[in-house]
Amino acid sequence: MTAEDPRPHRPALFADLTEMIDAAGGASPSSRAEIAAATAAVLVQAGRSPGDGDRFVGLADRVGIDTLAALWRDADPVSLPGALWALYLLRQWCQTAGDEVTRLWRTGEPLAPAEVAVAGVGDYADVAAVRRVADAVLTGVYQGELDVALERAAAFFRVVAAGRRSLGGSALNAPDGADLADRNDRAATALSAAARRWRAGTLR
């Protein structure tokens, strides 16, 4: 499993998908891209209500990662829905494959010290620490620090990519480790670009 290719852990809950679209204006958006943008904007705004941040961090646990995929997976990676999708996917990956993520992180940690500092995982992290950071990244989204959250996630992906390349084909018996590393790097690049757009007020 990678953070770009999830395995849904539960069936999609259509009622939750419908409710999210309704909150974004019902059927008025004329395209999937508009629905994705509208639901992402509603989510970020709603999650910043006092006391609601923690509830939205665990959104995928309640509605299913596949429900979010139906909304956002096909969105432009450098967009608000595309960025949120990457963050929720990262959290899901850390939750369901913590040992794998931790091994990749530990391997990449000495190879990308600047990125390690930005991600904020801590020294020689264990599974619990990796999962805490994934939660903390999403918490930042709902505390008004979306650009910081995106940069932290981008740094995390870069460290993991470095770990994959260092392990090479031996990485968890994955012969396509280099390709997965490239995908992690592309995710990081998109997240950093999204952070710049957010600071410029142009991320939609």
DOGULO-394339 format. One record per residue: residue number from 1; residue in one letter; chain; x, y, z of N, C-alpha, C in turn. Coordinates in nm, 4 decimals, padded with zeros to 6 digits. Layout:
N
   num   residuo   cadena        npx        npy        npz       capx       capy       capz        cpx        cpy        cpz
   NUM         A        A          X          Y          Z          X          Y          Z          X          Y          Z
...
END
This chain:
204
   num   residuo   cadena        npx        npy        npz       capx       capy       capz        cpx        cpy        cpz
     1         M        A    00.0833   -00.1195    00.0000    00.0000    00.0000    00.0000    00.0868    00.1245    00.0000
     2         T        A    00.0478    00.2259   -00.0732    00.1161    00.3537   -00.0696    00.0160    00.4610   -00.0337
     3         A        A    00.0670    00.5805   -00.0043   -00.0224    00.6893    00.0324   -00.0940    00.7454   -00.0877
     4         E        A   -00.0633    00.6952   -00.2083   -00.1350    00.7413   -00.3262   -00.2292    00.6356   -00.3806
     5         D        A   -00.2284    00.5140   -00.3195   -00.3073    00.4052   -00.3739   -00.3735    00.3308   -00.2585
     6         P        A   -00.4804    00.3866   -00.2025   -00.5378    00.3310   -00.0808   -00.6166    00.2036   -00.1069
     7         R        A   -00.6343    00.1262   -00.0023   -00.7243    00.0124   -00.0066   -00.8380    00.0445    00.0885
     8         P        A   -00.9550    00.0840    00.0394   -01.0647    00.1238    00.1274   -01.0925    00.0164    00.2313
     9         H        A   -01.1059    00.0586    00.3565   -01.1234   -00.0372    00.4640   -01.2691   -00.0587    00.4992
    10         R        A   -01.3604    00.0138    00.4323   -01.5014   -00.0047    00.4595   -01.5801    00.0455    00.3394
    11         P        A   -01.7050   -00.0008    00.3219   -01.7830    00.0442    00.2070   -01.8124    00.1928    00.2138
    12         A        A   -01.8307    00.2523    00.0972   -01.8685    00.3930    00.0928   -02.0054    00.4111    00.1553
    13         L        A   -02.0216    00.5191    00.2309   -02.1501    00.5497    00.2929   -02.2159    00.6593    00.2122
    14         F        A   -02.3109    00.6212    00.1273   -02.3687    00.7175    00.0347   -02.4354    00.8328    00.1078
    15         A        A   -02.4972    00.8029    00.2227   -02.5637    00.9098    00.2964   -02.4648    01.0186    00.3352
    16         D        A   -02.3436    00.9786    00.3759   -02.2440    01.0778    00.4151   -02.1978    01.1586    00.2951
    17         L        A   -02.1819    01.0929    00.1812   -02.1431    01.1627    00.0592   -02.2504    01.2634    00.0198
    18         T        A   -02.3764    01.2210    00.0258   -02.4869    01.3102   -00.0080   -02.4910    01.4297    00.0854
    19         E        A   -02.4712    01.4042    00.2136   -02.4744    01.5127    00.3109   -02.3632    01.6141    00.2845
    20         M        A   -02.2462    01.5665    00.2469   -02.1356    01.6581    00.2199   -02.1650    01.7429    00.0964
    21         I        A   -02.2234    01.6808   -00.0062   -02.2582    01.7568   -00.1264   -02.3686    01.8571   -00.0957
    22         D        A   -02.4668    01.8149   -00.0146   -02.5745    01.9062    00.0235   -02.5198    02.0270    00.0989
    23         A        A   -02.4241    02.0024    00.1878   -02.3656    02.1125    00.2643   -02.2915    02.2102    00.1753
    24         A        A   -02.2463    02.1600    00.0591   -02.1733    02.2450   -00.0346   -02.2640    02.3108   -00.1378
    25         G        A   -02.3933    02.2950   -00.1213   -02.4848    02.3617   -00.2125   -02.5699    02.2694   -00.2947
    26         G        A   -02.5805    02.1421   -00.2504   -02.6673    02.0491   -00.3199   -02.6172    02.0165   -00.4588
    27         A        A   -02.7071    02.0104   -00.5529   -02.6734    01.9686   -00.6890   -02.6346    02.0854   -00.7779
    28         S        A   -02.6198    02.2037   -00.7210   -02.5932    02.3214   -00.8039   -02.4594    02.3181   -00.8763
    29         P        A   -02.3482    02.2646   -00.8178   -02.2239    02.2589   -00.8957   -02.2439    02.1766   -01.0220
    30         S        A   -02.1899    02.2232   -01.1318   -02.2185    02.1613   -01.2609   -02.1158    02.0570   -01.3019
    31         S        A   -02.0097    02.0377   -01.2257   -01.9083    01.9395   -01.2628   -01.8519    01.8758   -01.1373
    32         R        A   -01.7852    01.7608   -01.1574   -01.7230    01.6931   -01.0443   -01.6160    01.7806   -00.9811
    33         A        A   -01.5457    01.8569   -01.0640   -01.4417    01.9452   -01.0109   -01.5024    02.0512   -00.9196
    34         E        A   -01.6163    02.1051   -00.9584   -01.6820    02.2073   -00.8761   -01.7347    02.1471   -00.7465
    35         I        A   -01.7885    02.0246   -00.7534   -01.8350    01.9573   -00.6327   -01.7185    01.9322   -00.5382
    36         A        A   -01.6059    01.8867   -00.5939   -01.4882    01.8612   -00.5118   -01.4413    01.9885   -00.4424
    37         A        A   -01.4341    02.0980   -00.5176   -01.3883    02.2244   -00.4601   -01.4849    02.2741   -00.3541
    38         A        A   -01.6150    02.2620   -00.3816   -01.7151    02.3125   -00.2876   -01.7153    02.2331   -00.1580
    39         T        A   -01.7082    02.1005   -00.1673   -01.7090    02.0202   -00.0451   -01.5815    02.0424    00.0362
    40         A        A   -01.4690    02.0583   -00.0310   -01.3440    02.0835    00.0418   -01.3505    02.2165    00.1157
    41         A        A   -01.4019    02.3191    00.0509   -01.4124    02.4507    00.1147   -01.5056    02.4458    00.2349
    42         V        A   -01.6184    02.3763    00.2211   -01.7141    02.3632    00.3321   -01.6486    02.2906    00.4482
    43         L        A   -01.5732    02.1858    00.4188   -01.5099    02.1075    00.5242   -01.4095    02.1907    00.6029
    44         V        A   -01.3251    02.2647    00.5322   -01.2250    02.3465    00.6006   -01.2928    02.4519    00.6873
    45         Q        A   -01.3974    02.5143    00.6349   -01.4678    02.6171    00.7119   -01.5363    02.5569    00.8337
    46         A        A   -01.6059    02.4449    00.8143   -01.6778    02.3824    00.9251   -01.5818    02.3309    01.0315
    47         G        A   -01.4683    02.2785    00.9885   -01.3737    02.2225    01.0830   -01.3075    02.3254    01.1713
    48         R        A   -01.3169    02.4513    01.1335   -01.2554    02.5566    01.2139   -01.3498    02.6146    01.3183
    49         S        A   -01.4706    02.5601    01.3252   -01.5609    02.6006    01.4326   -01.5037    02.5520    01.5649
    50         P        A   -01.5169    02.6310    01.6721   -01.4593    02.5910    01.8007   -01.5029    02.4514    01.8430
    51         G        A   -01.4050    02.3684    01.8758   -01.4333    02.2344    01.9243   -01.4567    02.1297    01.8182
    52         D        A   -01.4559    02.1682    01.6900   -01.4876    02.0728    01.5841   -01.3647    02.0126    01.5167
    53         G        A   -01.2470    02.0683    01.5416   -01.1287    02.0231    01.4699   -01.1009    01.8755    01.4838
    54         D        A   -01.1055    01.8229    01.6080   -01.0751    01.6819    01.6303   -01.1724    01.5920    01.5563
    55         R        A   -01.2976    01.6335    01.5495   -01.3984    01.5525    01.4813   -01.3657    01.5395    01.3328
    56         F        A   -01.3151    01.6459    01.2735   -01.2860    01.6427    01.1312   -01.1539    01.5734    01.1006
    57         V        A   -01.0616    01.5720    01.1963   -00.9375    01.4963    01.1764   -00.9693    01.3490    01.1520
    58         G        A   -01.0666    01.2966    01.2255   -01.1051    01.1572    01.2110   -01.2177    01.1336    01.1125
    59         L        A   -01.2383    01.2269    01.0202   -01.3500    01.2164    00.9268   -01.3503    01.0849    00.8496
    60         A        A   -01.2345    01.0437    00.7987   -01.2284    00.9214    00.7187   -01.2633    00.7986    00.8013
    61         D        A   -01.2385    00.8037    00.9323   -01.2749    00.6913    01.0178   -01.4262    00.6748    01.0237
    62         R        A   -01.4982    00.7848    01.0125   -01.6434    00.7811    01.0258   -01.7141    00.7591    00.8930
    63         V        A   -01.6681    00.8220    00.7873   -01.7388    00.8102    00.6591   -01.6726    00.7120    00.5635
    64         G        A   -01.5498    00.6708    00.5950   -01.4777    00.5798    00.5068   -01.3889    00.6562    00.4093
    65         I        A   -01.2658    00.6098    00.3946   -01.1729    00.6763    00.3036   -01.2249    00.6721    00.1603
    66         D        A   -01.3055    00.5699    00.1283   -01.3595    00.5584   -00.0063   -01.4623    00.6671   -00.0358
    67         T        A   -01.5313    00.7145    00.0677   -01.6253    00.8248    00.0482   -01.5488    00.9516    00.0088
    68         L        A   -01.4379    00.9773    00.0772   -01.3565    01.0937    00.0417   -01.2945    01.0751   -00.0963
    69         A        A   -01.2595    00.9512   -00.1292   -01.2044    00.9245   -00.2623   -01.3056    00.9597   -00.3701
    70         A        A   -01.4330    00.9257   -00.3470   -01.5364    00.9557   -00.4457   -01.5484    01.1054   -00.4699
    71         L        A   -01.5183    01.1837   -00.3677   -01.5266    01.3288   -00.3813   -01.3999    01.3897   -00.4406
    72         W        A   -01.2840    01.3436   -00.3965   -01.1615    01.4202   -00.4176   -01.0496    01.3492   -00.4932
    73         R        A   -01.0564    01.2204   -00.5113   -00.9400    01.1491   -00.5652   -00.8987    01.2002   -00.7030
    74         D        A   -00.9943    01.2401   -00.7856   -00.9636    01.2844   -00.9211   -00.9369    01.4344   -00.9320
    75         A        A   -00.9350    01.5028   -00.8187   -00.9109    01.6475   -00.8210   -00.7665    01.6778   -00.8582
    76         D        A   -00.7448    01.7963   -00.9125   -00.6087    01.8432   -00.9397   -00.5295    01.8362   -00.8093
    77         P        A   -00.4107    01.7730   -00.8085   -00.3329    01.7651   -00.6843   -00.3003    01.9014   -00.6242
    78         V        A   -00.2882    02.0038   -00.7109   -00.2596    02.1385   -00.6595   -00.3920    02.2156   -00.6530
    79         S        A   -00.4795    02.1688   -00.5677   -00.6094    02.2306   -00.5433   -00.6471    02.2007   -00.3995
    80         L        A   -00.7479    02.2678   -00.3465   -00.7870    02.2417   -00.2084   -00.8358    02.0979   -00.1908
    81         P        A   -00.9272    02.0475   -00.2751   -00.9681    01.9079   -00.2570   -00.8544    01.8092   -00.2800
    82         G        A   -00.7669    01.8377   -00.3769   -00.6541    01.7497   -00.4008   -00.5593    01.7451   -00.2826
    83         A        A   -00.5363    01.8605   -00.2196   -00.4487    01.8662   -00.1031   -00.5105    01.7952    00.0169
    84         L        A   -00.6401    01.8175    00.0399   -00.7060    01.7490    00.1507   -00.7044    01.5979    00.1301
    85         W        A   -00.7269    01.5559    00.0068   -00.7222    01.4126   -00.0228   -00.5858    01.3555    00.0142
    86         A        A   -00.4787    01.4244   -00.0209   -00.3439    01.3761    00.0113   -00.3231    01.3673    00.1625
    87         L        A   -00.3744    01.4650    00.2368   -00.3562    01.4649    00.3819   -00.4341    01.3515    00.4481
    88         Y        A   -00.5581    01.3319    00.4052   -00.6363    01.2220    00.4629   -00.5793    01.0870    00.4227
    89         L        A   -00.5276    01.0789    00.3011   -00.4672    00.9545    00.2559   -00.3402    00.9244    00.3353
    90         L        A   -00.2629    01.0268    00.3637   -00.1427    01.0091    00.4444   -00.1799    00.9569    00.5836
    91         R        A   -00.2827    01.0158    00.6430   -00.3256    00.9688    00.7754   -00.3721    00.8238    00.7682
    92         Q        A   -00.4505    00.7910    00.6657   -00.4986    00.6542    00.6510   -00.3822    00.5560    00.6368
    93         W        A   -00.2829    00.5933    00.5595   -00.1656    00.5085    00.5395   -00.0924    00.4865    00.6714
    94         C        A   -00.0749    00.5921    00.7475   -00.0057    00.5802    00.8760   -00.0853    00.4947    00.9743
    95         Q        A   -00.2167    00.5031    00.9671   -00.3004    00.4253    01.0573   -00.3002    00.2771    01.0218
    96         T        A   -00.3062    00.2451    00.8936   -00.3236    00.1057    00.8515   -00.1923    00.0339    00.8204
    97         A        A   -00.0864    00.1084    00.7971    00.0429    00.0478    00.7634    00.1543    00.1184    00.8408
    98         G        A    00.1318    00.1359    00.9692    00.2260    00.2107    01.0515    00.3663    00.1539    01.0526
    99         D        A    00.3776    00.0210    01.0551    00.5108   -00.0411    01.0563    00.5865   -00.0102    00.9272
   100         E        A    00.5156   -00.0200    00.8144    00.5789    00.0086    00.6856    00.6233    00.1536    00.6775
   101         V        A    00.5343    00.2447    00.7149    00.5672    00.3871    00.7081    00.6847    00.4187    00.7995
   102         T        A    00.6845    00.3618    00.9183    00.7914    00.3891    01.0140    00.9256    00.3386    00.9625
   103         R        A    00.9262    00.2214    00.8990    01.0521    00.1697    00.8445    01.1059    00.2624    00.7362
   104         L        A    01.0167    00.3063    00.6475    01.0598    00.3974    00.5417    01.1079    00.5297    00.5998
   105         W        A    01.0367    00.5788    00.7004    01.0756    00.7056    00.7637    01.2135    00.6935    00.8282
   106         R        A    01.2342    00.5892    00.9060    01.3627    00.5729    00.9752    01.4782    00.5605    00.8773
   107         T        A    01.4530    00.4953    00.7649    01.5584    00.4803    00.6645    01.5892    00.6142    00.5986
   108         G        A    01.4863    00.6929    00.5711    01.5066    00.8212    00.5048    01.5493    00.9329    00.5971
   109         E        A    01.5291    00.9145    00.7262    01.5548    01.0205    00.8245    01.6961    01.0788    00.8170
   110         P        A    01.8010    00.9977    00.8156    01.9354    01.0559    00.8103    01.9717    01.1136    00.6738
   111         L        A    01.8910    01.0854    00.5725    01.9211    01.1296    00.4364    01.8576    01.2640    00.4018
   112         A        A    01.7631    01.3075    00.4837    01.6920    01.4327    00.4538    01.6665    01.5097    00.5824
   113         P        A    01.7731    01.5534    00.6505    01.7555    01.6165    00.7823    01.6719    01.7437    00.7793
   114         A        A    01.6825    01.8226    00.6727    01.6030    01.9453    00.6661    01.4546    01.9125    00.6581
   115         E        A    01.4194    01.8101    00.5794    01.2792    01.7705    00.5673    01.2278    01.7105    00.6981
   116         V        A    01.3141    01.6376    00.7676    01.2768    01.5806    00.8970    01.2367    01.6909    00.9937
   117         A        A    01.3124    01.8001    00.9935    01.2827    01.9110    01.0840    01.1481    01.9738    01.0516
   118         V        A    01.1160    01.9877    00.9237    00.9881    02.0472    00.8839    00.8724    01.9552    00.9201
   119         A        A    00.8874    01.8266    00.8947    00.7788    01.7317    00.9222    00.7476    01.7231    01.0705
   120         G        A    00.8505    01.7333    01.1540    00.8278    01.7373    01.2973    00.7921    01.6044    01.3601
   121         V        A    00.8457    01.4947    01.3085    00.8134    01.3639    01.3649    00.8910    01.3377    01.4928
   122         G        A    01.0136    01.3840    01.5012    01.0952    01.3586    01.6195    01.2043    01.2580    01.5891
   123         D        A    01.2953    01.2414    01.6828    01.4114    01.1549    01.6630    01.3726    01.0074    01.6644
   124         Y        A    01.4199    00.9356    01.5647    01.4010    00.7912    01.5522    01.2591    00.7512    01.5940
   125         A        A    01.1653    00.7936    01.5154    01.0239    00.7794    01.5491    00.9791    00.6335    01.5512
   126         D        A    00.8800    00.6056    01.6350    00.8147    00.4761    01.6329    00.6787    00.4906    01.5641
   127         V        A    00.6025    00.3823    01.5601    00.4740    00.3841    01.4903    00.3810    00.4878    01.5512
   128         A        A    00.3767    00.4949    01.6826    00.2875    00.5901    01.7484    00.3225    00.7335    01.7115
   129         A        A    00.4519    00.7637    01.7028    00.4941    00.8992    01.6687    00.4551    00.9341    01.5258
   130         V        A    00.4706    00.8393    01.4345    00.4323    00.8623    01.2949    00.2828    00.8905    01.2853
   131         R        A    00.2034    00.8144    01.3571    00.0588    00.8349    01.3545    00.0199    00.9683    01.4169
   132         R        A    00.0890    01.0066    01.5228    00.0596    01.1359    01.5865    00.0860    01.2512    01.4911
   133         V        A    00.1928    01.2421    01.4146    00.2237    01.3499    01.3199    00.1175    01.3590    01.2120
   134         A        A    00.0719    01.2452    01.1614   -00.0341    01.2477    01.0599   -00.1589    01.3143    01.1142
   135         D        A   -00.1923    01.2880    01.2402   -00.3064    01.3547    01.3033   -00.2785    01.5032    01.3213
   136         A        A   -00.1557    01.5357    01.3629   -00.1207    01.6752    01.3871   -00.1258    01.7579    01.2600
   137         V        A   -00.0878    01.6975    01.1477   -00.0937    01.7675    01.0193   -00.2375    01.8087    00.9891
   138         L        A   -00.3307    01.7153    01.0050   -00.4707    01.7476    00.9790   -00.5252    01.8441    01.0832
   139         T        A   -00.4800    01.8327    01.2056   -00.5226    01.9290    01.3083   -00.4847    02.0704    01.2666
   140         G        A   -00.3663    02.0850    01.2061   -00.3238    02.2167    01.1600   -00.4167    02.2765    01.0567
   141         V        A   -00.4754    02.1913    00.9730   -00.5707    02.2392    00.8720   -00.6856    02.3118    00.9402
   142         Y        A   -00.7320    02.2551    01.0511   -00.8502    02.3086    01.1175   -00.8162    02.4066    01.2291
   143         Q        A   -00.6897    02.4451    01.2363   -00.6483    02.5504    01.3287   -00.5995    02.6734    01.2533
   144         G        A   -00.6349    02.6821    01.1255   -00.5989    02.7987    01.0466   -00.4578    02.8002    00.9946
   145         E        A   -00.3911    02.6839    00.9923   -00.2523    02.6760    00.9472   -00.2392    02.5777    00.8313
   146         L        A   -00.3245    02.5935    00.7318   -00.3264    02.4974    00.6212   -00.1938    02.4926    00.5481
   147         D        A   -00.1320    02.6076    00.5233   -00.0058    02.6070    00.4496    00.1031    02.5329    00.5261
   148         V        A    00.1056    02.5500    00.6587    00.2039    02.4784    00.7402    00.1770    02.3284    00.7362
   149         A        A    00.0497    02.2914    00.7433    00.0135    02.1497    00.7367    00.0578    02.0885    00.6049
   150         L        A    00.0384    02.1607    00.4957    00.0767    02.1094    00.3646    00.2282    02.0944    00.3534
   151         E        A    00.3025    02.1901    00.4061    00.4484    02.1808    00.4008    00.4997    02.0658    00.4875
   152         R        A    00.4350    02.0432    00.6014    00.4762    01.9312    00.6861    00.4520    01.7985    00.6146
   153         A        A    00.3362    01.7859    00.5509    00.3063    01.6631    00.4781    00.4025    01.6440    00.3608
   154         A        A    00.4340    01.7533    00.2912    00.5287    01.7447    00.1802    00.6646    01.6949    00.2289
   155         A        A    00.7098    01.7484    00.3412    00.8374    01.7055    00.3970    00.8339    01.5575    00.4357
   156         F        A    00.7215    01.5156    00.4916    00.7062    01.3749    00.5295    00.7214    01.2851    00.4071
   157         F        A    00.6534    01.3210    00.2993    00.6617    01.2415    00.1766    00.8046    01.2371    00.1234
   158         R        A    00.8780    01.3476    00.1346    01.0154    01.3488    00.0826    01.1068    01.2574    00.1638
   159         V        A    01.0871    01.2537    00.2949    01.1674    01.1637    00.3773    01.1362    01.0181    00.3423
   160         V        A    01.0081    00.9874    00.3256    00.9679    00.8522    00.2890    01.0261    00.8142    00.1523
   161         A        A    01.0236    00.9092    00.0587    01.0815    00.8824   -00.0733    01.2302    00.8510   -00.0619
   162         A        A    01.3006    00.9268    00.0220    01.4433    00.8999    00.0424    01.4635    00.7613    00.1016
   163         G        A    01.3759    00.7232    00.1930    01.3849    00.5898    00.2513    01.3629    00.4809    00.1488
   164         R        A    01.2655    00.4994    00.0619    01.2383    00.4004   -00.0424    01.3609    00.3828   -00.1327
   165         R        A    01.4207    00.4937   -00.1723    01.5351    00.4849   -00.2643    01.6546    00.4181   -00.1965
   166         S        A    01.6711    00.4455   -00.0690    01.7826    00.3855    00.0021    01.7658    00.2344    00.0151
   167         L        A    01.6433    00.1912    00.0410    01.6166    00.0485    00.0537    01.6154   -00.0214   -00.0812
   168         G        A    01.5831    00.0546   -00.1868    01.5817   -00.0011   -00.3207    01.4803   -00.1126   -00.3352
   169         G        A    01.5123   -00.2130   -00.4130    01.4203   -00.3228   -00.4376    01.3934   -00.4067   -00.3151
   170         S        A    01.4764   -00.3908   -00.2107    01.4547   -00.4695   -00.0897    01.3487   -00.4097   -00.0002
   171         A        A    01.2987   -00.2900   -00.0353    01.2013   -00.2229    00.0501    01.0737   -00.3042    00.0585
   172         L        A    01.0618   -00.3781    00.1711    00.9420   -00.4572    00.1944    00.9120   -00.5473    00.0752
   173         N        A    01.0195   -00.6009    00.0134    01.0055   -00.6889   -00.1034    00.9291   -00.6216   -00.2169
   174         A        A    00.9488   -00.4919   -00.2329    00.8764   -00.4177   -00.3364    00.9721   -00.3826   -00.4493
   175         P        A    00.9660   -00.4522   -00.5623    01.0569   -00.4236   -00.6733    01.0305   -00.2884   -00.7377
   176         D        A    00.9126   -00.2308   -00.7120    00.8788   -00.1024   -00.7730    00.9054    00.0129   -00.6771
   177         G        A    00.9995   -00.0063   -00.5844    01.0264    00.0958   -00.4840    01.0636    00.2300   -00.5431
   178         A        A    01.1425    00.2301   -00.6523    01.1835    00.3559   -00.7143    01.0632    00.4303   -00.7706
   179         D        A    00.9718    00.3569   -00.8311    00.8512    00.4199   -00.8854    00.7666    00.4788   -00.7745
   180         L        A    00.7536    00.4057   -00.6636    00.6764    00.4568   -00.5511    00.7435    00.5797   -00.4908
   181         A        A    00.8761    00.5799   -00.4881    00.9481    00.6968   -00.4392    00.9189    00.8179   -00.5271
   182         D        A    00.9161    00.7972   -00.6578    00.8832    00.9070   -00.7491    00.7427    00.9598   -00.7213
   183         R        A    00.6501    00.8692   -00.6937    00.5136    00.9115   -00.6636    00.5076    00.9896   -00.5334
   184         N        A    00.5845    00.9457   -00.4340    00.5908    01.0214   -00.3094    00.6467    01.1607   -00.3328
   185         D        A    00.7498    01.1704   -00.4169    00.8076    01.3015   -00.4476    00.7078    01.3905   -00.5216
   186         R        A    00.6313    01.3323   -00.6136    00.5308    01.4108   -00.6849    00.4237    01.4618   -00.5887
   187         A        A    00.3851    01.3777   -00.4931    00.2884    01.4216   -00.3925    00.3444    01.5381   -00.3120
   188         A        A    00.4728    01.5292   -00.2768    00.5362    01.6369   -00.2007    00.5398    01.7670   -00.2806
   189         T        A    00.5740    01.7568   -00.4078    00.5794    01.8761   -00.4933    00.4429    01.9414   -00.5041
   190         A        A    00.3387    01.8602   -00.5209    00.2029    01.9139   -00.5315    00.1604    01.9809   -00.4018
   191         L        A    00.1929    01.9219   -00.2886    00.1558    01.9803   -00.1598    00.2269    02.1130   -00.1359
   192         S        A    00.3548    02.1199   -00.1716    00.4273    02.2472   -00.1560    00.3688    02.3548   -00.2462
   193         A        A    00.3318    02.3170   -00.3683    00.2698    02.4130   -00.4597    00.1347    02.4591   -00.4057
   194         A        A    00.0592    02.3656   -00.3469   -00.0694    02.4022   -00.2882   -00.0500    02.4979   -00.1715
   195         A        A    00.0553    02.4770   -00.0922    00.0837    02.5674    00.0197    00.1123    02.7089   -00.0305
   196         R        A    00.1873    02.7182   -00.1397    00.2169    02.8510   -00.1954    00.0885    02.9185   -00.2454
   197         R        A    00.0026    02.8415   -00.3078   -00.1231    02.8990   -00.3559   -00.2116    02.9431   -00.2396
   198         W        A   -00.2105    02.8651   -00.1318   -00.2910    02.9032   -00.0149   -00.2429    03.0362    00.0415
   199         R        A   -00.1114    03.0520    00.0524   -00.0571    03.1781    00.1038   -00.0887    03.2937    00.0116
   200         A        A   -00.0986    03.2659   -00.1183   -00.1302    03.3703   -00.2165   -00.2811    03.3940   -00.2271
   201         G        A   -00.3599    03.3113   -00.1593   -00.5038    03.3262   -00.1642   -00.5662    03.2724   -00.2909
   202         T        A   -00.4982    03.1807   -00.3617   -00.5483    03.1311   -00.4895   -00.5777    02.9814   -00.4901
   203         L        A   -00.5699    02.9156   -00.3735   -00.5965    02.7719   -00.3698   -00.7465    02.7493   -00.3637
   204         R        A   -00.7988    02.6786   -00.4613   -00.9435    02.6519   -00.4699   -00.9662    02.5033   -00.4865
END
